[in-house]
């Protein structure tokens, strides 16, 4: 897999914590030092990963591993999880942390639905050339060479300000410009026929003009209240997002957690109106049912993997504010038994039940039939994992996407037997506004400026 077995050791330096971590990571993204990068904000840390020491790109037909200028194509004789484990176990980098993303259709592999996964990359993991980890205490800067270490340190010591560029509020049409309400009605009919209990169906809102993803990320993050945020520039995949929940979190001690959010009402900015909507959310039978079945599925998934008796619901049906909406939220935790690892946990819960459905295989089939296009990164995951067995995987929602000259937003709603097409369409509008009102236009098509 790796022809050069010599282990790379990062050069490291610690710097004082910046006053504004968001400004620091966006400055690095716009510095031009790296042709590819990932920004990832977790609960207590901002990370920047720039350049490539090694990476893995996996599709339905196999995987390609790159290390420096070397490239190795791996057969598809074994399942993808085994390939990922082999790649990470052999990474010739001490103290590595990987950054990357997983497409929604990754879930189709190793099942009869595999042909529906398409031929595109489904999983991309990157071991960066240079990494920055920012906490409230300090900054850990690591790089494979001294010159890059110093250039990044200079940028962090005096990060340039992002010029004040007005965002463009993309109006989210209140009318159904596609056939979303009809699609919801078809899903409700399938649910009432007993085909499944719940499905999340999404719709796409095209963005007519190119946007500056770095400036959009800065503007959107300043205004949103995400559980996680991320900014990706990995060649064909470019995205900026403000995730409301995690797919899975795994600690070095084997503790595993997932955060199902289901049930939605708008946040209007009016305290009285928002309080009324909050009370409505907490008492609406449809929203409560949608949330409860999602939490039960999360418990069932973890119980099938975790130590007996370790699965608990730490909080149940609280309300969390996420940008332009408020959600019913719960947290389900457990403990991994030996020899289960991070990827057993990821395989068990991915994709999130709150972005797929119940049962998942039936939901995948209905999503494929009714949405009529691959989701790709939408409803997949942006994630980090490391040599200690830790993982933090965000659910890709509330995101602006760029690929092949297109820019778009995408949002969905959870459909159950009580769903009303008009309300589900309205819910997608509420979610789309979390990103639509913070888009910053590029100066020229395809140009990114900060």
Order of alpha helices (4+ residues) and beta strands (2+ residues): beta-alpha-beta-beta-beta-beta-beta-alpha-beta-beta-beta-beta-alpha-alpha-beta-alpha-beta-beta-beta-beta-beta-alpha-alpha-beta-beta-alpha-beta-alpha-beta-beta-beta-beta-alpha
